[in-house]
Amino acid sequence: MNAQQIVVFTDGAAKRNPGPGGWGVVIVTPDRHVTELGGGSPLTTNNKMELTGAIQALTHLRDVPGPLSVHTDSTYVIQGIEQWVHNWKRRGWKTATGGEVMNREYWEELSGLTAARPLRSIAWHYVRGHTGIPGNERVDEIADGFAVQSRVTLYDGPLADYGIEVLDIPDDTSVPARSTPAGSGTSGGTRGGSARSKGPAYSYLSVVDGTPMRHSTWADCERRVSGRSGAKFKKATSEADQAAILRSWRFEPGDV
């Protein structure tokens, strides 16, 4: 990581889609200062909160010079701002089929904020959600806290006192090849990783609308999550792996 980069983690969440939601941001500046941001909405969607997190981070840094390294578990945000938004603008904010672009006002604001910074000064990085990456886990915690209106204490102070290894970032932060169920498309709501991880399956796990479920086959899991924005799904390779996955999603093994 370039020592002069501003490191950003951002996330969004919605409890039901639509439903109450929240967003979270962690910013680390080159002088090793950490700033947490967060907020929520009583009626929103997962995609809107993902976009809001990115918007709020760039708004906070509007007058702060330097390259940004932005980390998110939303392929919707990354692909949208790096690829889709350019075509939408050329078509007068229409999709390839002539329809209205969903969340257009959010995309316009995010696009304006990125355009206001020097060319190629923002690097967008994908981090897989719910896999123990400290910065991602923290912004997820902030977003969830605001979504359920629990008390969230936001940190603002030196990195040395933060207590979270926020700069512990995987080497590979590229957007993975798409392997999500048919129907999830560009909704950006499918989180928790591909069900096709290496090794034989012990079980397949899913979470839809806050309810976890264990499946014996990928076909059963796919039927449950397909087209469901905000769904989580993952293959477990052992009983211990199943328990670890559930706990990373804030459930206990006995909940399935």
N, C-alpha and C positions, 0 to 999 in steps of 0.2 A: 504494500500500500504506500502510495506517495505521501510523505510526511506533511505535505501542504494541502492535501485533500481534506474537504469537509465530509465526514462520514455520516450518512443518514440512514436510519431504519424507519419504515413506515408500514402501517397495517390498518385494516378496517374490518368491522364485523357487524353483523345484524342477527338478532335473535328472532327468527322468522324472517321471511323475505316476501313482502315488506314487514317491518316490525321495528322495535327499538334497536338502535345501533350506536356504535361508537368508533372512534378512530384514535390512533396513537402514533407518536413520533418520538424518536430519540436522535439527537444531533450531537456529534462530537466534533469540535473545531480544532484546528491545528495547535492551538494553545492548550489543548487537553482539558477543555471545559465541556461538560455534558449538560444539555438542556432537554428536558422531557416536555412534550406537549400532548394534550388530549382533549377530547370533547365528545359530545353525543347528540343524538336526535331521537325524539320519541317515535317517529315513523319514517323509516328510510329503507334502503336496500344495501346488501353487501357491497355491490359495485359502487354505489354512491359513497359509501364510507371508505372504500379503498382509494377512490379518487380524492376524496376530501383529505385523507392523510397526506397524500403527495402534495396536494395544493397547499395545505397548511404549512408543510415543511418548507416549500419553496417561497411561500409568502413570508415566513419568518426570516428567511435568508435573503430576501430581495435586495437588501443593501449591504450584504456581506460578500465581498469579492472572494474569488478562488474557485477551483474546480470542485464539483460535487460528485460524490460516490453514493448513489441512492440504492438501497436494498429493500426489496419487497417480495412477498410470496405470491403476488398477483401477476400472473402472465397477462391478464386483461389490461392492467395498467401499462406494463412494459410494451406489449405488442401494439396497444392502442397509440401510445405517444411516439413510439419509434416508427410505426408502419402505417396503421390505419388512418390516423388523423390527416395525413397528407392527401390521401385519396378522397377523404370526406370533404376536405376544403375545396379540392378541385371540382367536386361535383356539387358545390353549394350546400354542403352538409347533408348529403344524401348517401345512403348505402348503395352498394353495387346493384341492388334490385330496385332502387328508386325510393326506398322507404326513409323515414326519419331516423336520424342517428339517436340512439338511446343516450340519455345523460349528456346531451349536446352542450348545455351550459357549463357542465363540469369540464368537459374536454376543451371547450373554448378557453376557460380560465387557466387550465393546466398548460395548454399550448402557448398562451400568452406569457405565462411565467417562464417557460423554458426558452421562448424566443427572446426574452429580455436579457438573458445571460449570453456571454460570448459563445460563438459557435463551437460545438463539441466540448463544452465545458461541463456537461452533465453526463455521467456514465450510469446507466441503469443496470442493476444487477438482480438476478433472480436467486432467492434463497428458499429452499423448501420449507414449508410451514410445519410446525409441530415435530421437529427433529432435533431439538435441543440446541439450536443456534442461539446464543444468549441474547443478541440484539433483537432477533425476531420474536423470541419468547417474551421479551419485555414489552414490545409494542403490542403484541397480541394480548398480554395481560392488561395493558392500559385500555385498549379498545374494548375488550370484554367488560372491564370494570365500568366504563362509561355507558356501555350498552345496557347493563343491568342496574345502573344508577347506584353502584356501590361506592364507597369512599375510596378515591384514588389519590395517593400522595405523589405529586410529580416532583422529580428531582431537578435541581438546578445548582450545579457546583462542580468542583474539580473531579477529574476522572479518577484520581488516586483514592477518593473517598466514595466512589460510586458503588462498589461492591458487586458489579456485574462485568464480566469479561466481554464487553461490548465489541471490542476490536478482534475478537476470536471469530474470524470469518472464513468460510470454506474457500479453497483455491478455485473451485469450479463454480462460477455464478452465472453460467449461461442458461438461457431458457431451454428447457428440455424439449425433445421431440414430443409432439402431442400423442398421448396414449390414454386420454380420458374417454369415458363412455360416450357413445353417440348421443347427441342431443345436448351435451353440456356446452359444446361449441365455444363461442367467445363470451359466454356469460361471466367467466372469471370467478365463478363461485365454487368450483370443485377444488378442494384443498385436502392436504394430508398425504399426497403422493399417489403414485401409480399402484394398482393392484398387482402389477407384473414384476415385482421385485424378484431378485435371484433366490433360488432355493425352492424346495417343495412346499406346498401350502399346508399349514396346519388348520388355518381358517381364513375367512375374509371378513373384515370388519367395516361397518359403515355407521355414519351418524347423519340422520336427516331430521331437521327441525328440532335439534337438541336431544334426540333419542338414539342411543347406540343399539346396534344389532350385530349378532354373529351369524355368518353364513357358511355353509359347508362347501359351496361352489361359487366360482366367480360369476357364473350366469345369474345366480340368485342375487348376489351383491350388485351386479350391474343393473338388474331390473329395478332395484330399489333407488339407486342414486342417479340413474340416467335422466337427464333433463332437470334435476333438482338443484337449483342454485344454492350455493352454500353447503352442499353435501361434502362429507369427508369419507374417504375410503382407503383401505390399505390391506395388503396381504400380510398375515402373520405366519412365521415359519416354525413356531413352537409355542407351547403354552406360556413360557416366560416372555417370548416376544409379544404374544397377544396381550398379556398383562401390561407390558411396558407401553405398548401403543395406546391402550385404553387410558393408562395413567397420564400419558402425554396429552391426551384429549380431556383430561380432568374427570375421568370416570374410574371406577373400581372394577376389577375383574368380575365381581358378582353382579354387575349391572347388565350383563348380557346373558 
